[in-house]
Structure formats: structure tokens, C-alpha cells
Amino acid sequence: MTQDRPSDAGAPDGISPDGAGPDTAGLDEATRSRLLADPALILGDRALMRALVAAREAELGDNVVDIRGRAMEALERRLDRLESTHESVISAAYENQSGTQVVHRAVLALLEPLDFAAFLETLETDAAPILRVETLRLVMESAQGAAAPDGDSGPLVVLPEGSVARMIAAGRKAPRGDDIVLRRASAETRAVHGTDVASEALLPLDLGPGRRPALLLMGSLEPTRFSPAHGTDLLRFFAQVFRLVLIRWLRE
């Protein structure tokens, strides 16, 4: 008697009788060979991976959770956050580099004048446009006092003793110290600016023993240009150079 060969009817769905693997009728041979040779083509395509995971979950049913799929989704969200952070760091680096170049140009402008009058004129004609601010004022105190600024006094504003401290405090009872202040424009500095500004930077200047404190005041129409959350390293460098140049002129 001849023995009957096993029927193919018992083979699992999608499995070829000779054990060759899943049915690949949906893929042409060239595409299948390419994917087998380089599976990273699928792994690197987020949309395709999401579609594969969704298809797998649909096959499993609503009462089964694919842990691997959930882990991949979590890793994908983490990758998105890392990419966003990476882009933010690069953007901040470019902004910092651009800001450094701007401050260096402004410093060079301070060093060019040959007399004090030209130095003061440079604040309005060169330094302020380079720094992209609407106002740039040098505030100095005088024992004799001075009239309130009328907006047309130019870049040098002379005020009575104690004016610098009052402008920095801006109504606060606690002293702010001698550090740089970035904030929204205040009523205490409006007359000094001579025009309406939305935000301002106050750079205190220590002119040395025997001299009263001074202040470099910047104003911008942009409300977010000067904010307490911003760094002050570049402004501090500019203030230090400005202070040294100003002391040199005061000695002459």
C-alpha cells in the first residue's frame, strides 16, 4: 500500500508548506530583498514604524497590550524632546554668537572718538544703532543738582545725588545692589529716556574713589528685549569697557 502524503490544509495561515517563511505575495521580490538586506530602512521611517505597530495591535485585539509598541512610542516621544532641546541649544548658540559680535562692534565704536564730546555723540549715532536700542543714556550725579531732563538733553544726563540709586530701586524698599538690572520700563526712568520705551537695561558704573556713581541706561520698544530671565554677561562686558573709557576721559 502506498502511504498518503500529509495534506497542506493543516499549515498555519501565511506559512508556506515548505517552511520558507511568511507569505510575501504583497511585496515584489526586489523590494523584499532590499528590506531584508537593510532593515534600517524601516526602522528609520517613523511613519512606517507607527503603521506597523498599529497593524500589530489591531491584529492582537483590544484586550491585548503590546508592550514593545508602547515602549517604542515612549522612546519616540523622548526622541522628539531631545531633538527639540538640541534645536534650542543650537539656536541659543547662534544668538549668543550674534550678540557677541554686536557687542564687539559697539565696543570698537566707543574706542574711536578723539575727544569727550565725540565720545558722547557716538552713544547716539553709533553705539545705540549697533546695539539695536532706541535710547542709550549716560546718567551722572552732581552735588549741585540739575534740572529734570526734558528729553532733549542728549546722551549725557546730569541729576542730583541719589538719583542713580532711586532709578535702580524703582520704588523698591530693599536695595537692588550694583548689579545689572533688566526689566520693564519704569516711571523713574521715563524722563531720562526722553521717549516711551517698553523695556530697559540699567548698567551701574563704579567710577572709582572720590567719584559719584553713574549709570548707563538702555531702552527698547520691545517688551521682551530686556527681561530678568536673560543673561547679562555681554552687557556686563560692554559696561566694563564703557566704564574704563569714561574714566579715561574724566581724567583728561
C-alpha positions in Angstrom: 0.0 0.0 0.0 1.1 3.5 -0.7 1.2 6.0 2.2 -0.7 9.2 1.5 1.4 12.4 1.8 0.3 14.9 4.5 -2.2 17.5 3.3 -1.2 21.2 3.2 -4.5 22.1 4.9 -3.0 22.0 8.3 -0.3 24.6 7.6 -0.7 27.8 9.6 -2.1 30.8 7.8 0.6 32.8 6.0 3.2 30.0 6.2 4.2 28.2 3.0 4.1 24.4 3.2 7.8 24.1 2.6 8.7 26.3 5.6 10.0 29.1 3.5 8.5 31.8 5.8 5.6 34.3 5.7 3.7 34.8 2.6 5.2 37.7 0.6 2.6 38.0 -2.1 2.2 41.7 -1.2 5.8 42.5 -1.9 7.7 42.2 -5.2 11.0 40.3 -4.9 13.2 43.4 -5.4 11.5 45.3 -2.5 11.6 42.2 -0.3 15.3 41.6 -1.0 16.1 45.3 -0.3 14.3 45.3 3.0 16.0 42.0 4.1 19.4 43.4 3.2 18.8 46.7 5.0 16.1 46.6 7.7 17.2 50.0 8.9 15.1 51.4 6.0 12.0 50.5 8.0 13.4 51.4 11.4 14.4 54.9 10.3 11.0 55.7 8.9 8.8 56.9 11.9 5.5 56.9 9.9 6.1 53.4 8.6 7.0 52.1 12.1 3.9 53.7 13.6 1.8 52.0 10.9 3.4 48.6 11.6 2.8 48.9 15.4 -0.8 50.0 14.8 -1.3 47.0 12.5 0.2 44.6 15.1 -2.1 46.0 17.8 -5.2 45.6 15.6 -4.2 42.0 15.0 -3.8 41.3 18.7 -7.2 42.7 19.6 -8.4 45.3 22.1 -7.8 43.1 25.2 -4.0 42.6 24.5 -1.4 45.3 25.1 1.8 45.2 23.0 4.4 46.3 25.5 7.0 46.7 22.8 4.8 49.0 20.8 4.2 51.1 23.9 7.9 51.2 24.7 8.6 52.4 21.1 6.1 55.2 21.4 7.7 56.3 24.7 11.1 56.3 23.0 9.7 58.2 20.1 8.3 60.9 22.4 11.7 61.1 24.2 13.5 61.4 20.9 11.2 64.3 19.9 12.0 66.1 23.2 15.7 65.5 22.7 15.6 66.9 19.1 13.6 69.9 20.3 16.2 70.5 23.1 19.0 70.1 20.5 17.5 72.7 18.2 17.0 75.1 21.1 20.7 74.7 22.2 21.8 75.4 18.6 19.5 78.4 18.3 20.8 79.8 21.6 24.4 79.3 20.5 23.8 81.2 17.2 22.1 84.0 19.1 24.9 84.2 21.6 27.5 84.4 18.8 25.5 87.1 17.1 25.2 89.0 20.3 28.9 88.8 20.9 29.6 90.2 17.5 27.2 93.1 18.1 28.8 94.0 21.5 32.3 93.8 20.0 31.2 96.3 17.2 29.7 98.6 19.9 33.0 98.5 21.9 35.0 99.4 18.9 32.7 102.4 18.3 33.4 103.5 21.9 37.2 103.5 21.2 37.2 105.6 18.1 36.3 109.1 19.3 39.2 111.5 19.9 37.5 113.8 22.5 34.8 113.6 25.1 32.2 115.4 23.0 32.7 112.9 20.2 32.5 110.1 22.7 29.1 111.2 23.9 27.9 111.8 20.3 28.9 108.2 19.5 26.5 106.8 22.0 23.6 108.1 19.9 25.0 107.9 16.4 26.8 104.6 16.5 26.5 102.6 19.7 22.7 102.7 20.1 22.0 101.6 16.5 24.6 98.8 16.7 23.0 97.6 20.0 19.6 97.9 18.4 18.2 100.1 21.2 16.1 103.2 21.0 17.8 105.1 23.8 21.3 105.0 25.3 21.9 107.5 28.1 24.8 108.1 30.5 23.5 109.3 33.8 25.9 111.1 36.2 25.3 112.7 39.5 26.2 116.2 40.6 26.4 117.7 44.1 24.9 121.0 42.8 21.9 119.2 41.4 20.4 119.7 38.0 17.1 120.4 36.4 15.0 117.4 35.4 15.8 116.1 31.9 13.5 117.3 29.2 14.2 114.6 26.7 16.4 116.8 24.5 19.4 116.8 26.9 21.4 114.4 24.7 23.1 111.2 25.8 24.6 112.8 29.0 22.1 113.3 31.7 23.2 115.0 35.0 21.0 114.5 38.0 21.1 115.3 41.8 22.8 113.0 44.3 21.0 109.7 45.0 19.2 109.7 41.6 21.1 106.6 40.4 20.1 104.6 43.4 16.5 105.7 43.1 16.4 104.7 39.4 17.8 101.3 40.1 15.5 100.7 43.1 12.4 101.8 41.1 10.3 102.1 44.2 11.5 99.0 45.9 12.4 99.4 49.6 15.1 96.8 49.5 18.2 97.9 47.6 19.0 96.1 44.3 22.8 96.3 44.7 25.1 97.3 42.0 24.4 94.5 39.5 22.8 94.9 36.1 19.0 95.3 36.1 16.8 94.1 33.2 13.1 94.9 33.5 10.0 96.5 32.0 10.3 100.3 31.7 9.6 102.1 34.9 8.3 105.6 35.8 11.6 106.5 37.5 13.5 106.4 34.2 10.9 107.7 31.7 12.1 111.3 31.8 15.7 110.2 31.3 14.8 108.1 28.2 13.1 111.1 26.7 10.7 108.8 24.9 8.4 105.9 25.6 10.1 102.5 25.8 8.8 99.1 26.8 11.9 97.5 28.5 15.2 98.8 29.8 18.6 97.8 31.0 20.4 99.6 33.8 24.2 99.2 33.9 25.6 100.7 37.1 29.1 102.2 36.7 31.6 102.5 39.6 33.9 105.4 38.6 36.4 104.8 41.4 37.1 106.5 44.8 36.0 110.1 45.1 33.5 109.9 42.3 29.8 109.6 42.5 28.1 106.6 40.9 27.0 106.7 37.3 24.6 104.7 35.2 24.3 103.6 31.6 20.7 103.3 30.7 19.3 101.5 27.6 15.7 101.5 26.4 13.9 99.3 23.8 10.5 99.4 22.3 10.3 95.6 22.5 8.7 94.5 25.8 10.8 91.3 25.9 14.1 92.8 24.8 15.3 93.2 28.4 13.9 90.6 30.8 15.2 89.4 34.3 15.4 85.9 32.8 18.0 87.0 30.2 21.8 86.6 30.7 23.9 89.7 31.4 27.4 88.5 30.5 27.6 90.5 27.3 26.1 93.6 28.8 28.5 93.3 31.8 31.4 93.2 29.4 30.1 96.3 27.5 29.6 98.1 30.8 33.2 97.4 31.9 34.7 98.6 28.7 32.4 101.7 28.8 33.5 102.4 32.4 37.2 102.3 31.6 36.8 104.5 28.5 34.7 107.0 30.6 37.3 107.1 33.4 40.0 107.8 30.9 38.0 110.9 29.6 37.3 112.1 33.1 41.0 112.1 33.9 41.8 114.4 31.0 
